[in-house]
Amino acid sequence: MIHAKVNIPDQVPVLVVDDEVPITEMIYQALSKAGYVCYTAESGEQALEIIEKTPIDVVITDIRMPGMSGVDLLKQIKADYATDVMVMTGFTENYNYESIVAVGASDFIQKPISFKELTIRLKRVLRMRYLLIERNQINKKLEDSIEALEKYSVDLKKALEELDYAYLDTINRLVSAAEYKDEETGDHIVRMSRYSTLIATKLGLSDEMVKLIRYASPMHDIGKIGIPDSILLKPGRLTDEEFETIKTHTTIGASILQDSNAQVLQVAHEIALNHHEKWDGKGYPRGLKKDETPVSGRIVGIADTFDALTSKRPYKEPYPVEVAVEIIRSERGSHFDPEVVDAFLENIEEIKQIKDEVGAISDVSLTDFVWSERDRAEKMDRRIRLRA
């Protein structure tokens, strides 16, 4: 298993905002006991005064309050401060997870509050917060390295290799942040990288694009870090509402990966957002049709489906490979791009070989695995050139 170590500081500052003083007092006591530095406010206006004077990592706010509402407070904070906001309310008929997250909230909590659930969700928000901080620090290091290369051009080959490894380290951190929820994910992301690389190669994509898909495809489900465990690991059938929540992992993942100058993360953003689109326009999140979906998303979509069908999940046993192949064949031209299906079917023996090989490498870090894949691909290229 791969586990990302995210460095969350001790005594994180948290601000609780609610006009009902008994609620703020109970949350204050619970969070203080859990080791947080807790502040309280009885209104949105008072909360903004505290944030102006005191660095706050996370604000936990009620929605319905006299004066400034929790939603207005959320918008003001997101506009002016780098602070995460968790929203809580008992009026779930007027507010839901998707509508609140769309405004910029990091999480949505229903009243009455379970303090155990609150602390679990707060830890998850902080984990994502500090993961993004680490990602930005890594991107800054990458940008600084690129600038130094352009300025000095010293030992170019070695410097480029260091940048490549930094990209892979970013992938490792991002994927591992979601992986801690699912013990099957380690094998899954390795198979995803190899299936997607094979299909991209057989489709005749450029060497550079194949390389980017190889490195970026493991991040396709990074957005699942934002899905509650109670839904993500549910052993039975999901309700319609739960499935709508699951679907948000595409936009959550895209949000995590957006605005990077690193090309591999740009492709990863493209894949995370689009790998559940369908050829006939009935996919999500945007209902794109045919080649409106980037080819990277079409490739990873079929690789993800095949691996999901042939893998054990909390809610199902694995399908035999032959059954999974027939399901994919039947979805040619509806769910999947016909050309991608053809490339998949024409190379099914290599696909099966990858599936059989992967179990033996599940203890290897993704960074080291993809790095070894790069070496393996370069050796194969050299053999082909020698034979030519």
N, C-alpha and C positions, 0 to 999 in steps of 0.2 A: 504493500500500500504506500501511496505517496501522500504526505501531509504537509501542507504549507504552514510554516511557522510565521504567523503574523504578530508583529511586536506591538501589543497594546499596552500603553503606559499604566502604571498604578494610579489610583485615585483620579479617575476620569471625571471631569466636571459635567454634571447633568442638571438641567433646569426643568422643574415641573411647574406647569401653568394650569390652574383651575380655579374658578371662582368659589368652588366648594372647599372650604378650608379643611374639613375632616379628611377629604380625599388626598389633598396635597400632603397633609401630615402623615397619613398612612404610607403613601408612596415614599415620602422623605425618609421615614423610619426604615422601610424595607431596603431602599437603595443605600442608605448610609451604612446599614448593617452589612450589606454586600460589598462594601469598600469603595463606593462612589462618593465623590464630593458633590453633595446635593444642595441645590438652591431652589427656592419656591417663589412663585409670583401668583397674584390673584387676578391678574388681567393681562391682556396682550400688551398694553402700554407699559405696564410695570416690567414685563418680561424684556421688552426692547431696551429699557433703561439698564437692566442688569447686563444684557448682552453687550451693550455699548461699553460698559466699564470692565466686564469680566469675560475672558475667553471661555466659551461654552462649546463642548463637543456635540452634545445631543440635547434637544429640547423635546419634552414630552408634554403635549398640550391638549386640553379639551377643545371641542369645536364650539359648542354653544356657551358663550360668556357675554356678560354685559359689555357694551362698547365694542372694541375690536374682537371679532370672532377668531376662532382658532385657524380657520382657513385664511383669513386676511393676515394673521400673524405669520402663518407658514409662507405666504407669498412674499411678505416683507423680508423675512429672514433669508429666503432663497435669493432674493434680489440683492441683498446687501452683505450677507455673511456666508462664510464657508462652514455652516453648521447644519448637521442633520436634524430632521424633525420627524418625530413619531406622533401620530394623531390618535386620540382616543375619544370615543363617543358611545352613548347608549342609544342614539337615534339612528339605528342601522337601516331604517326604512328610507331615510333621506340620503344616506351616504354609504358607499361601499369601497372595497379595497382599490378597485381599478380607478374610480373617479378621484380618490384622494391621492394615490400614487401619481396619477397624471398631472396633478398640480405641483408635485415635487416632494411629496412626503416619502420618507424612507420606510415607513411601515404604518399599519392601521390596526388599532387595538379596540376591541369591543368591550364596553362596560356591561356588567360588573367585571372588574379587573381581577385576574388571577396573578398574584405576585410572582409565582413560579414562571408562568408564561411570559410575564412582563420582563423578568430578568433574562430569560432565554432569548427573547426577541431583541432586547437591548444589546446583548452580547453579539447577536448576528449583525445588527446594524453597525456596531463598532468594528466587527471583523471586516465588513465590507468597506467601511470608512478608511481603516488603516491599510487595507489591501490596496485601495485606490491611491492612497498617499504613497505607498511603496512603488506602485506602478508609475506614478508621476515622477518619483525620484529616479527610477530606472530610465524612464524616457528622457529625463534631463541629462542623465549620464550619457545616454546614447547620443543626444544632440551635441553635448560637449565634445564627445569623442569624434563625431563626424566633423565638427568645426575644426578640431585640432588636426584631423587628417587633411582637410582641405588647405589648412594654413601651412602645415609643415611637411606633409607627405613622407613622414618618417616610418620606415618599416611597414609599408602599406599592407602587404599580405598578412602579417601577424596581426595588425590592428583590425583588419576586416574580419579575421577569424574570431577575435575577441568580441566584436560587435555581434557576429552571428551567435556566439554563445550567450551573449547578453539577451538577445531576442528569445532564445530557447529558455533561458532562465525566467524571463517574463512569462512565457507560456506555462512553464512548470508552476509558477506561483499562482497564476490565474486559474488554471485547471484544477490544481490541488485545493484551492479555496472552496470549490464546489464539490470536489471528490470526497471530502471527509464525510459526506452524507450517505454515500452509496459504495459499499465494498466491491461492487462489480465494475465501478467506473474505471479503475486502473487498466484492466484488460480492454475495456471498451474503447478508451481513447487511443490506445496503441493500435487496435484493429482499425479504428476510424482513420488514423493517419495513413496506414498502409493500403486499405481499400481505396481511399480517396486518391492517393498517389497513383495507384495502378490505373484507375479509371481515367484520371486526368492525362496520364501518359498515353494510354490507348486512344484517347480522343485527339491526340496530336497537339495538345497545348504546348506552348513554349516551355523550354527548360526552366525559365525563371518563374513562370506561373505554376508549373508543377511543384517546384520547390516551395513557393509561398503556400500552396494548398496543403502540402505535406506538413508544414510547420503550423499553419493556422487552423486546420480542421479539428484538432483536439479541443479547441475552444468553443465548439459549436453550442454546447449546453452550459456555458459559464453562467448564464442568467439564472440557472436553477438554484444558485446560492440565495436568491431572493424569494424562493418558494417555500412556504411552511413545510416542515417535516411531516406534519400530520396529513398533508395532501400528497407530497412527493413520494413518501414511502407507504402510502395506504395500500393494504393488501387486496382490497376489493375494488369493485367498479367505482369510478369517480362520478359524483353528481355533475349535472350541467354547470353549476356554479363553480365547483372545484376544477372542472376542465377549463373553464374560462380563466381561472387563476393560473393553471399550468401553462396556458398559452402565452401568458405575459413573460415567460422566461426568454422569449425571443427579443422582446423590446428591452428587457432588463439587461440581457447580455450585450445588446447593441449599445446601450447607454454606458456600460462599463468600458467598452472598447472604443468608443467614438473619440474623434479629435486627436488621434495619435499621428505623429509624423513618421512613425515606423511603418513601412509598407506591409510587413507581415501582420501587424495589428489592424491595418486598414482592411486587408482581406479577411481577417478574423471577424471584424465588425460586419462585413458583408455576409459572411457565412452564418453568424449567430442570428442575424435578422431574417435571413431568407431561407434557411434549410427546411422549413415546414410549408413553404409555398408549393402549389401544385400546378402541373402543366395546364390543367383546365380552368385555373383561376379560383378553385374552391379551397385553397389553402389559407394559411394565416401567417403573419398578422395583417397583410395588406391586400390579399386576394389577387396577386400578380398572375398574369397569364403567359404561357409559353416562354419566349426568351426575354420577357420583361424581368424575369428572375435571373440574376447573374449566374453564369455557368458554374461558379464555385458553389453556390447554394444548391443548384440542381444535382451536382456530383455528390456533395455531402448528404443531401436528402436521401438518395438511394442507398448510400453506404450506411447511413444511420438506421434506415428502415430494415435493411438486411440484418444488421447486427442486433437490432431490437427483436426481430422475429426469431432469430436463432439463439438468443440468450435468455437465461432465466431471469425473471423479474419478480418483485414481491407479489404481483397479481397474476402471474402465469408461468407455466413451464415452457422450455424452449421448443420451437417448431423444428422438425427435421429440415436439413438444408434443402432437400428436394421440394418440400412444401413451400418454404420461403421463396425459392426460385420461381415456382409457379405463381405465387401471389404477386410477385414483382412483374412477371411476364404479363399477367392479366391486367395490370395497372398501366401498361405501356400506352402512352398517348392520353391518359386521363390524369393519374397521379404524377407519373414520371415522364420526363423528356424521352421520346422514342430513341433518339441517338445515344443517350446515356444508358438506357436499358440495353440497347444492342451491344455497347461496349462492355457492360457488366456481364451479359449472358455469354458473349464470345470468349470471355476470359474467366469463366466460372471455376475452372480447375485451379487457376492461380488464387482466386478468391478463397476457395476451400483450403488450399495449402496455407494461406495466411491464418485462417481461422484455427487450423490445427496447430500452428507453430506458437501462437501468442501466449498460451497459458504458462509457458516456461519462463517468460520474461516479466511477469507481473510485479516482481520485486525491484525491477530496475526503474530509476527515475526517468520521467519523460524527457528531461533535458538530455541525459546520457543516451537514451534510446534513439531520439531523433538525430543526435550527433552521430551515433553509430550508423544510422540509416544514411546520412550524408556520405560517410566514408564508403558504405556499401555501394551506393549509387555511383560515386566517382570511380570506384574500381571496375564496375560494370561498364561504364563509359569507356574506360581505358581498354578493356578487352575488346569492345566493339570496334574501336578505332584500329587496334592492332590487326584484327581479322580483316578489316577493310583494306 
